[in-house]
Amino acid sequence: MNAEPIRSTPPLRDFRDDIDRACARIAPSWPLDQLIAVNPFWGWIEKPLAQAAAQLEASMGSRLLMPRAWYREQLDAGRFSARHLRAAIELLAADGTPEDVIARISSAEPAPARRALLADLADARRDEIHQMRWTEFVTHHVSQLCASYFDAGQAQLRPDRAAGLYPTWLDHAARDHSPWLLMGLAGFRSRVRNLPADPHALIAQGVEALGIPEAQLERYFTALLLSINGWAAWCAYLRWQARLAGADDDHIVHLLAIRLAWEWILHDGRTSERWRSSLEQWPAAEERVKEAHARDWLAQEALEIAYQERVASGLVARAAQPAAPPQVQAVFCIDVRSEVFRRALESGNDSVQTLGFAGFFGMFIDYRPLGAPAARPHLPALFPPRLRAADTGAPQSLGHRRERRLQAQGAWKHFKTAPTSCFSFVEAIGPMYAAKLAADGLGRTRPAGLPDRAGLTPEENALRKPRLVGAADGSALSTGQRAMAAAGALRAMGLTRGFARLVVFVGHGSQSVNNPSAAGLDCGACCGQTGEVNARVAAALLHEPGVRCELAALGIEIPATTHFLPALHNTTTDEVALFDLDELPPTHGDDVRALQGWLQAAGERARAERAAGLSIAASGRDELLHSMTRRARDWSQVRPEWGLANCAAFVVAPRERTRHIDLAGRAFLHDYRWQDDADFSILELIMTAPMVVAHWINMQYYASTVDNSRWGSGNKVLHNIVGARIGVFEGNGGDLRIGLPMQSVHDGRRFVHEPLRLSVFIEAPRPAIDAVIAKHGLVRQLVENRWLHLFQFDPHEGTVHRRMPAGWREFAPSAMP
């Protein structure tokens, strides 16, 4: 392949604004040890969803809808009907009839209308049966360099990162023979040596050489980043974290320069004419996609309306109030898995009142474990930490011993995996190690301990007391500041009066082994950690006498008879562990014993409800618990639990509005009583934080279902960890994979996750909701650009209203045309 000579001339124009807009299109992807759900389309929310979908399909061939045949299957199965299609057409003021939409989803898929990049044009001349495609080679080439450059300790050799990502690639590429040996590209190294040394200069000169029209610059840059989207998402994460801390990070710009350099290298006389022709077709590509899928979106809308009808009908139904004050108040995370357990705990038991709140329990902390060199975040990724928690109660010498043990374990792991020692390791240790491997494989032992307990014996771990120790910057906190943190958390929970004898903060975490994405099944509100630390910190803070005294001065009087207790819900087995029982006063022993019995019974009911979805056919209670515990320990289990699959609704209201409804583990439930929110500041917090987090979770599952090849991480069985913690490859190469594996949304026969946009139902005055929308641009974009559906309901009047760009309109399920 003879590429045109690469000129080294001064940049003619500055494209920083177009670069910044393109980089902003890429959503961040968090590392494995802090894995949280993210809307991968977060950079597109200022556009209507259908328009963003058209641009994404034109840029990378991605679909934001299920195949037409799937919608036809849902119609035939009664998931929606012609009545719902008629409502969707009327809602969106669309042309056509239900019969037109049915005819469309019964027809073949339209041909893709993706804009070609130069790598695609170069592939048109290759024999793809016998030759590797350029698109695959370029992705692999860039991805391997990024894996080495960003490595966080997995590799023994790493490149010098002082110069930056793009200069590192230049240095590597100038000595790389693989483009010639594998792809037949002559003169590659000499061309690389003539490239500009600065990434912005490369972008400017490359744009001039390729003749990109100014009107198409942002789209072109975006398409390049999307072609290596996994690593672009990692670079976006580095930028997100830097900006959260008041700094900045330019790795994503360097990645764009590398990808554009490949385009420039592949541009030669044989591609020039086709490239010019391709550029001429770019402006019309999005309109062709929008027109092709207009009626497909109506089918999606109808499916969502059918679900919204079922939820709305339950919310406005009259529900009976509990007869007596509760003996226990249990605050659960809003996570959809908690809905199943809360319903099971409340079943026939008026002694327990459950509440829903974000699983970090209002503690804006980072946490430094015993013996750890640094703290890690334990709060939603939207916020920087303000407070510091650390392990207390154990002697400092134990921290040093733990650190030495962990270092020794790291050296042992390095010895086991080093190429020079692998055969000698098997030869010398193999007979002894085989017994452990067999026990681990049969689920009789735990192959890997819980991270918080690593390096500690059970007795030593019992000494660990996570407590609030100061501000995140290391400064001390006064009693007044500690009380303000406690008051903010209680007010946001709606828990400022009527305290029960026991108030339990129930965090949650998952349990699995041999699972790189395990943190993604823990609490997203705790940055991919379990909720244990936050629950224990919050409970201990509310026991401090000085804090309780200050709270009373702030109008929150906690009775002396109220005891706060931290707990952790294991969402894989539906067991609940209680912590810090050694601090329980003798007066509350009977209360805790009653609670333990209720939790055990609730776990049995929750496991029985979840068993069918996991294809567990256990006959008795003990057998069912054993089966779920075995799944949690099974190395080969690709579906230890379903996580947040099938999430579809977010309900902001007092629990009595939903206590009588079986929401099937599909709803995030956030307690809120607007009558206690005089200035609607709590409503504002809910709509700008928990609602956004729920949207991120919902849209990650949506994206991983509609197009797992681009927005999911593929086959979990083939995952290999990259850079110790960065992410995974599917196999040994290709792009960094983001999103959920197919096994998290599909059971091998059908999709378990039904891809619906989040439907948010809020019990609050419409003017108050409108005020939040008007104040916060991101919330306004999510609502008015149809990235989620927003409803207001009044259970006393029995009405539900939908928020549209033009205002509110009544949503009357029983009277729909």
N, C-alpha and C positions, 0 to 999 in steps of 0.2 A: 504494500500500500504506500503510495507516494503522497505524503501530506505537503501542503503548500508551506513555504518557508515562514517561520514565525518572526515577525518584525518586532524590534524593540524600539518603540517610539514613545515620546512623552504622552501621557493621557490627554485626550482631547476634551473630555467632559468628566464631571464628577457625578457618579450615580449613587451617592450615599443614601438619598431619600428612597430611591427604588430598592436599594439593598436592604435598608431598615424595614421597609414595608414587607418585603419578601421574607425576611428572617422572622418577622412578627407573626407570619402565618403558621410557623411550626410550633406545635405545643410541646412542652417539656415532658420528658420521661424520667421518672425517679429511679434511683439505683435499687437493686434487689433487696438490700437490707432496710430500705425505707419505702418499699414499693407501695404506691397509692394509685387509685384509679384516676385517670385524667380524660377529659374530653379531647380526643386527638384533633378535633376541629376548632379548638378554642380560639385560634387565630383568625377564624372566619365569622365570628358571631355578629360582626357589624353588618353582615349581608343576610338577606332572607335565606333560610335553609335551602330551598330549592335552587336558588341562584348559586349559593356556595357549592352545592352538589354538582351543578352543571360545570362550574369552573374546575372543580377537583377531577371530574371525569375527563374533561378536556385536557387537563394538565398531566394526569397520570393513569387514566383509565379506570379510576376507582368508582365503585358504585356505593351510593348511600341508601339504596333500596334493595329489598329482597328480589329474587327472580320472579317474573310474572307468574310462573307456574306455582310458586309458593302461595301467592295471594289467591290464586284460583282454588288451591287446596283449602285455605282458610275459609273461603266463601262456601265451598261445598260442605265443609265440616260445621257450618253454622256459627263461626266465630264473628262474622258480620253478615249483613244482608243488604238487599237493595234499598231498604229503608235507611240504613246508615250511609250508603252511597249517595242517596238523595240529600241527606243532611250535609254531607261533605261538600257536595256541589253547591248547595245553597250557602254554606258557611264561607267558602272561598270565592263565591261569585264566579264560578267556572262555567264554561260552556258544556253542553252535552247532557246526556241522560245516564241513569244507572246502567242501562243496556249498553251504552257506548263504552263505559268503563269495563263492564264484564267482557265485552268483545275484545277489548284491548288486553286484559290480563289473560285472555284465552289464546292470544296470538303469540308468535315467536318473538324473542328478544330482538331489539333493534341492533344494528351494527354499531360497534364502538366508534366514537368520533374523537379519539385522542390526537392531540397535536404531536407530531414526531419531533424528537430531538435528533441531533446529529449522530448520536450513537445508534439510534433506530435506523437512520438512513444507511449507515455503514453496514448494519446487519442485513439490509436488503440484498447486498451483493455476496453474502456468505452462504456457504453450503452448511445449513444448520444441522444436517444429519451427521456430518463428519467434522464440523468446526464449531468451536465455542463462539457464542454470540458476544458481540462487543458490549452490549448492555450488561451482560453477566460478568464479563471480564473486568470492566471498569468498576462495577460495584464491588467485586471481590478485591480488586487492587486497592481501592480507597478504604474498604472496610478493614482489611488486614493491617494497613498502616495505622488506622484509627485505633484498632484493638491494642496494638503495641504502644502507641503514643499515650493513650489514656489509661493504660493498665495501672491498677491500684495495688499491685503486690503479687499477682498470680504468676506473672512471668519472671524469670530470673534475669533476663536481659531486656532493657528498654532503651529506646533512643533518647538522646539528649533533647529535652523539651524546652530548653532555655530560649531558643530562637522563635518558637511558636509552631503551630501545626502546619501552615502552608510552607514556611522555609524547611521544616523537617521533611515534608513530602518532596520538595525540590531536591534536597540532598539525596534522599533515598532513590527517587526516580532517575536521577542522573547516573546512577550506578546499577540500574535494574535492567537485566537482559530479557526478562520474561515477555514483554510486548513483542520482541522479535522472535524469540524461541517458540512461544505459544500461539501468537496471533499473526506473525509474519509482517510486523510493522517495522520497516527499515528506518534507521536514523532517529529512533525515539530519544535516545539519550542526548544526542547533540541538540535536538529541538528543545528538550527540557532545559538544557544549559542556557538557551537563549531567552527563556521566559523571564519576565520582570521579577525582581526579588520581593517586591511588595505586593500583598494580595489585592489592594485597591487598584494599583497600577495594572495588575494582571486583568482584573475585571474590566477596567476601562478600555484597555487595548484589545482585549478579546471581543468585547461588544462591537468595537469599531471594525475589527477584522471580519466578524461574522455578519455584520450588517443588520443587527437587531433594531427594528423600528422603535423609536422612543416610547411610543404608546404601548408597546408590548414588553417593555423591560421588566416591570414587576412580575408579569406572568411568566416570563422566561426564567428569571431568577428563581421564582417559586417552583417551577417545574423541575429545575435542576436540583434544588434541595429535596423535593419530594422523591426524586429518583434515588436518593440515598437517605430516605426519611428516618430510618432508625438512628443513624449517627447524627443527623440534623436534630432529632429530638433530644439526644443526649447533650449536644452543644447548647440547645435551647434551655435545658435544665441548668447547665452551668451558668448561663446568662441570667436565668430566673433567680438562682441562689445569690449570685453576685449583686443583682439589683435589689433584692430583698435586704441585703446588708449595706446598701448605699453605694455600691461600687459598680463595675461593669465587666463584661467578658466578651471577647471578640472571636472565640473559636468558631462560631457558626459562620462568620464572614470568611474566615480562612478555609472552611470546608466548601463554601460556595466557590471560592477562587480555585480550589483543586478540581472541583467538578467542571467548572468552566474551562479550565486548562485542558482537560480531556476533550471537550467539545472542539476547542481550537485545534488541537493536535489531529483530530479525526476529520477536520475540514480540508478537503483537497479538491482538485479539479473534477473528480468524478462525482462528488457530492454537491458541488456548488449550485448547479442548476436546480437539482431537486430541493436543495435547501431554500433557495429563493422562492420556489413554487410553494413549498410548505409554509413559509412565513406569510405568504399572501393569503393562505387559507385560515390562519390563526384567528382573526377577528370573528369569523362566522361560526367557529366551532362550538362555542358555548350556547348560542341560540339553537343550533341543531340538537344539542343534547337536551336543552330545556323542552323543546317542542316534542322530542321523542318520548319524554318521561312525564309529561304533564298529567296524563290520566293515571299513570302508575301512582303518582302522589295522592290522587283521590282515593285509591284503594287503601293506601297507608293511613290516610286521614280517617276513612270509614272504620278501619280496624280499631283505631284509637278511640273514636267516638263510642263504639260498642263497649269498650272497657270502661270508659268514663261514665257511661250510663249506670253500670253496675255499682261503681263506687259511690256516685252521687246519690243513688237511690238509698243506699245504706246510711249515708251521712245525715240525710234529712229525716230518716225514720226516728220516731220517738223512742228513746231508750230509758230504761229504769235506772234510777240513781241508787248507789249503794246505801244500805239502810243504816249503817253505823260507822263511826270514825274507824279508820284502819288501825290495826296493830302494827303493821309493817308498811313502810313506803319504800319501794324498790325502784331506783332510777337506772334505767337501761339505756344503752346507746340507741340512737334512732335507726341503726342498721336493720335491714329487712328481716334478718335472721332472728332478731329479738322479738319481732311481732309474733312468731310462732310460740316462743317460750313464754312471753308475757300472757298470751291468751291461755296457754296451758296452766300457768301459775294462778291466774285469776279464776279459772274454771270452778264454779261452785264455791268460791272462797272469798267472802266479803272482808276477811281480815287483812287482805293484802291489796294495796293500791299500787299500781305500777305507773311510772312516768317515763317519758322519752326525752332524751337530751343528747347532744353530741358527746361521743364517748371519751373526750378528753376532760369532761366534767368541769369545764371553765378554767382549767389550770393551764395557763399559757407558759408551759415549762420546757426547758431542755433538762436532760437527766444524765448525770454522770454516775455510772455504776461503780460499785466497789472495785478499786484497783484499776479502773479504766483511765487512759491518758487524756480523754476528752469527753465532752458531753454530746448527746445526740438529741434531736428534736422529738418532742412528744406532744405535738399539737397540729392542727390543720396546716397544710402547706401554704395556705393563703396568708399566714401570719408569721412574723419573726418571734422567737421566744423572748419573753419579758422576765421570766422567773427561772431560778435554778433549783433543781431537786437533786439530791444525792443520797446514797445509802448511809444511814447512821445506825447506831446500835452495835456495830461490830468493831473490834479493835483495829487500829490502823495496821498492825502487823499482819492481820488476815488479808488486807488489801495487797500488801507486798507479796505474801505467799501466793495469793491467787494470780497475780501478775506473772510470777515465776512459773507457775504451773501452766498457764496459757502459753507462755513463751516456749516451754518445753513441748507442749502439745503441737505448737506450730513447727518446731524443729522436727518432731517425729513425723508429722504429716509431710514435710518437705523430704525427709529421708525416704518415706514410702513411695512418693510420687516422682522423685528425681530419676531421669532416664538412666543414669549410671548405676543406680542402686536397685532398680526395680527387680532384676532377676535375683540378686543376692538377698533382697528382702523376702521374696517368695520362698527362696531356697532355705533361708535360715529361720524365718518366722512362720512360714506357711502352715505347718501342721497345727500350731497353736492358734493361729488366726482363723483357720477354717472353722473352728467351733463357734467363734463369735459371728462370723459371716452367716453360718447356718442359723444361729439363734436370731440374728437380726432379720434374716430373710423370712423366717417363720413368724415374725412379729412377737417373739417371746421376750426380746430385750429391745430397748430403744436405741437405734443406731446413732442418733445424735441428740445430745441434751438440749434443753431449752437454753437459748442464748443468755438470758439473765442469770441462769444458774450454772453456767459453764465454769469449771475450775473450782467449784465449791462442793463440799459434801452436803447431804441433806441437813445435817446438824448445823453446819456453818451457814447454809442458806437461810435457816430459820432465824439467824441473828440479824439478817439484813432488814433494815427499816427505811424504805424510801420516804424522805421527808423534804419539805420546802426549807432550803438553807439560805436563800438570799436572792438577789436579782441576777439576771443572766450575765450581767457585766462583772459579777463578782462582788458587788457592793452589798452591804447589809440591808435588811428590811426592818422598819420599825413595826411595832405592834399595830399601829394604825394602818400602815401599808398592807400588812398581812390581812387585816380585817377587811380592807377595801377589796382585796382579791377574793376573799370568801364571800363578801356581799354581792359582788358582781356575778359570781357563779350561781349563788342561790337565786338571785333575781332572774337571771336568764333561764334557770330551771323552772321558775314559777313556784319555788318552794320557800316562801317567806313567812308562812303561818300554818297552824294546824299540823305541827310536827307530830309524827307517830313516836312510839317508844323506840322503835328501830328504824333507822333510815339507812338503806343499803345502796351503795354505789356499785353497780354491777358492770364492770368492764367486760370486754370479750376478747378472745383470741382463738386461733385455730390450732390444730395439731396434725402434722403430717411429717413424713420423712422423704428423703430423696426428691425434694421438691424445690427447685430454684426460686419459684414464685410464691413460696410459703408466706412471706410477709404480706402479700396482696390479699390473703385470706384473714389477716389480723385486722386491727382497727384502723381504718383510713383516717379517722379523726386524730389518731396518735402518730401520724406519719409512718404508718406501716408497722407500728409496734402493738403489742397487746395493751389493753386498758388497765392492767394491774397497777402500774406505777401511778398513773393519774388518780385512780380510785383510792389508793392508799394515801397519797399526798393530800387529796381533798378531805378525806375522812379525818386524818390526823390534824389538819389545820383547824377543822371545826371543833376539835376537842380542846384546843388551847384556851385556858381560862381568860387570858387577856383578849383574845380574838372574840370570844363570846360576849365579853363585857362591852367591847367596842361595837359589836353588831347590835347589841341592845340599844346603844345610843344612836345607831343608824336606823332604828325602827324594826329590826329583825330580832325578836326575842325567842331564843331557843330554850325550851324547858330543860331543867336539870335532869329530867327523866329520859331525855332523848339521847340515844347513843348512835353514832355513825359507824357503819361497818363496811369495809371494802370487800369486794368479791370479784371473781372472774368466771365468766360463762365460757366454757369450752364449746365452740359452735360445731365441732366435729362430733362430739359424743353427747352433747347437751347435759354435761355435768357442771355443777357450779361449786367452786372452791371459795371458802371464806378465809380471810386473812386477819392477822393481828388479834386473834381470839385471846391471846395472853393478856390483852389490855381490856378485856370485857369485864365490866363490873359484875359482882355476884348477883346483883338484883336483876340482871338480864339473861341469866342462864336459861330459864324456862322459855323466854322469848326466842332465843337462838335455837334451842332444840326444836321448838315448833316450826321455826323457819326452815331448818334443815329437812324436816319431814315434808314440808310443802315443796321445797326445791327438788327433793328426790322424786316426789309424785309428778311434778311438772316435767322433769326430765324424761320420765317414762312416757308421758303423754306426747311430748314433743318428738321423741325418738319414734314412737309409733306412727305419728303423722308423716315424718320424713322418710320412713323406711321404704315406702313404695317408690318414691322418686329415686332412691339409691339402689333399687332392685334387690333389697334385702328381704328375704322370706323367713326371718326368724319367727318362731312361734311363741316364745315366752319373753317376759321382761328381762330376765338375766341373759338369755341367749341374744336378745337384741342389743343390749349394752355390750356384750362380748363381741358381737359382730362389728359394731361401730368402733370399738376400741381397737380391734384388729385392723380395721381399715386405716386408722390413724398411725399404726406402726408398720404398715405393709410397704416395703420398698417398691413394689411393682404397682401400687395403687395410683392410677392417674386421676381419680375423682374421689379424694378423701371426703369431700363434701361439695355442695353446689355453690358455696359462697353466696354472692348476691344475684345469682342468675334469676331472671324473670322479674327484676325490680321494675316498677312501672308507676308508682304513685308516691307522693309526699304529702302527708296530712298534718296541718298545723292547727291544733285544736286541743281542748281538754280531752283526757282519755275517755270520759263517759260518752263522747260522740262516736267512738269506734269500738268500745268494749264489747258490744253486742254483735260485731261484724266479723266474719271469718275473711280476712284479707289475704289468706293463703301465702303468707310470707312474701308478698309482693310490694308492701308499702313501708316507707320510712315514716315513723310516727314521732312527731315533735310536740310535746305538751306546750300549750300556750293558752292563756286566758286574757283576752284583750282588755277586759274590764279592770285588770290589775296593772295595766301598762299605760299610765296616764299620758306620757308623751310619745308613745309608740316607738320608743328607742329599742325595746326588745324585739318588736316586729321587724324593725330595720335590721337588727343584727341577724335575725333568723333568715331574712330574705337575701342578705348579702354574704352569709357564710354557710350555714347548714344547707340552705336551698341550693347554693352553688355547688357544694360538695356532692349533694345527692344527684344533681344534674351531671356532674363529672362521672360519677359511678354509672349512672344510667346510660350515658352516651358512650362510655368505654365498652360496656356490654353490647350496646347497639352496634357500634362500629365493628367490634370483633365478630359479630354475627353476620352482618350484611356483607362484609368483605374481609374475611379472616386472613386472606393471602397478603393484604396490604396493611391492615390495621390490627390484626391479631398476630400471635406468635407461632401459629402453625401447630405441628405435631409435638406434643409435650415429650413424647418418648425420645425424640431426636435432639432435645435441648442440651447444649453445652454452655457452661458459664463462661462469660467473657470478662476479663480484667478483674477477677476476684469478686466484683460486686456490681459491675456496670449493667449487665443484662445477659441475654442469651443469643447464641446463634442456633438456627435450626440446622443441625448437622455441623460441619466444620467450617462453614464460611457463609458467604452471602452477606446481606445487610444485617445490622443489629435488629433483632425482632422486638417489637413493642406490643402492648396490648395483651389479650388473653389467649391462651392456647385453645385449640378447637375443642379439646376435652372439657373445657370449662363451660361451653355453651351447647354442646352436642353430646348425646349419650351413645352414639354409634349407629342409631337408627333415625333419630329426629333431633331437631333443635329443641333444647330445653328452654333456652331463653327466647321469649317472644319479643322481637325488637320493636318496642313502642317508645316514643318520646315521653319524658316524665310529665305526668299530670299532677299539678300542685293544687291542693285544696286548702284554703285558708279561712278560718272563722275569725273575721275581723271586719270592721267597717270598710266599705269600698274606698271612701276618700283617704283613709289611712294607707291602704295598699297603694293607691295612686300616688300618694306623696313620696313613698319609697321609690316607686318606679321613676318618678320625675327627678328625684335627687341623684339616682345612681345609674349612670349610662350603661354599665354592664348588665344590670338587671333589666333595664328597658330593652336592650338588644335581645336578650334571651327571650323575653316575652313577645315583643312586637315582631321579631324576625322568626318566630315560631320554632325556636330551638327547644322550647318546652311549652306546655299548656298551663295557663293560670286560671283558677276558679276561686270565687268567693262564695261561701255558703252561710246561710242563716238557718240553723236547725229549728228555731222557734217559729219562723215564718214558713219554713219548709221550702225555701228557694235556693237556687244555685245560679250564679251568673258567671259567664266566661269573659275574660279580658281579651279584647281585640284591639288592634291599633287605633281604631276610631272610638274606643270606649267599651263599656260593658254591655253585654246582651244576655238576656235570660237563657239559661240552659235548662230545658224542661224535658227530661227523658221520656216521660209517659205521654207527652203531647207532641213529640217530634213528628214531622210529616213523613 
